[in-house]
Amino acid sequence: MHWPFRKTSDAPRKRALRKGWLIDMQKEPFLRFNQFAKLTFPVAMSVAAHREFIKLSNTAHHRAISEDFRWISLLQSLGEVDLAGDFQETMWEHSVIEPDGFVRSKTVKLVSAADDLGNEALTFMLPEESLKTILRVL
């Protein structure tokens, strides 16, 4: 039997990962560092934040530092942030080596919100981004 309509998913985080709106940071090469940092719940990053903090460009300065090292650096800077109580959102400054080789301080936003199954999940993003916008849930 063929249904006259397409089934829609009510799992916005899963859909965002599948469509590439979020980057799954629970996969290698990042997974082993998440385990070391005791991040046992879903961790994702917006495409824009991934571009700013993790993704490498084709310059000598960027090629000298791997993406997994950039992820470790971001996790270490998170370790210096006070996440007291049940935080929902926090921001902090993180030093990033730019393609031109200069180190610049950029703001990272971390949002803690339930995933599609109601479990805690973390999403790294830029300060101007919204989790609802990224997940296309308005």
N, C-alpha and C positions, 0 to 999 in steps of 0.2 A: 504494500500500500504506500502511495506517495502522498505526503502531506502538502497542501497547497501553500504552506509558509515555511520559512527557514527557522529552525530552532535557534534562539538566541541564548547566549551564555549569561548567567547572572554571577559570573566569577570575574569581576573586573581586573583584579591583579593578574590572574592567569592569562587573561586576554591581552593585557598590556605587555606581558612578557613574550607571549606568542607573536604579537604584532610588532615587537621591537620598540615599543614606547618606553619600556624599562629594560635594563640590562640585569640579568640574573648573576649576582655576585656569589652565588652558592656553587659555582662551577669552577673547574680548574682554569687558570692557575691560582684562583683566589680562595678556593675552598679550604686548602690546607692551612692558610693563614687565619681563616675564620675559626677553624677548629682550635688552633693555638690560642686565639683570642677568646675562646669559649662562646662564640656566636653560633648557637645551635638552632636558631630560628631563621626564617627566611630573611634574606638581605638582598636588596635590589638598589639600583642607581638609575636616575634619569639619564637619558641619552645626553642631554646638555651637560650634566655634572660629570658623566663619564668622559666626555670630550675635554672638559676643563681640568680634571684631576687625574685621570688614568690613561686615556688614549695617547699613544705616541704619534708624533708627526715624523716626517722623513727628514729630520735635521740631525746633525751630529750630536747636539746637546741632548736631544730626546732619545736617540738610539743608545746612548751611553747608560741609560737608566731603564730597566725593564718595567713593564706594566705591573707585575706582581710586587716589585719594590715600591712603586708609587702607591699601590693599595696598602702595603704594610705601613708606609709613612702616614697615610690617611688614618688607618686604624690606630697608630700610635698617637696621633694628634687627638683622636677621639678619647683615648685613655686619659688625657689631661683635662677633659671636660667633666664638670660636675653634673652627673645625671641622677641627682637625688630624687627619690620617690618615683611616682608614676609619671614620668615626663611624657609629653605628647609631641613636643617639638623643641629643638635647641639649635643654636647657631654658634659657630666659632670660626676663628681665622686659621687658615692652613697655608703653609708656604709651599709654593709650586714652582718647579723649574719650567720656565717657558721655552718654546722652540728657539728663541734667540739666546738662550743660556742664562738669562737673568732670573733671579728668584723673586717672585712676587707673592704677596699675601692675598689670599682670596677667601671669601666667606663660604662656608659649607653649611647647609641646613640638613638636619636629620629629623625625620618624622617617624614616630612610633604609632602604628595603627594596626588594627586587626586585619589579617589577611582574609582570603575568601572563606576559610574554614573557621574564622573567629580566633585564630591564634595570633600571638604577637608577631609583628613583622617590622623590619626597619627599612626605610627608604632614604637614601642620600640624594640630595638635589641642590639646585642653586636657590639662593634666597628668594628670588622672584617667582619661583615655581610653586605650584600647588599640587598636592597629591590628587585632589579631585579632578583637576584639569588633566594631569598625566593619565589617570585611569579612565578619563572620558566619562566621569560620573558627575552629572550636573543636575 
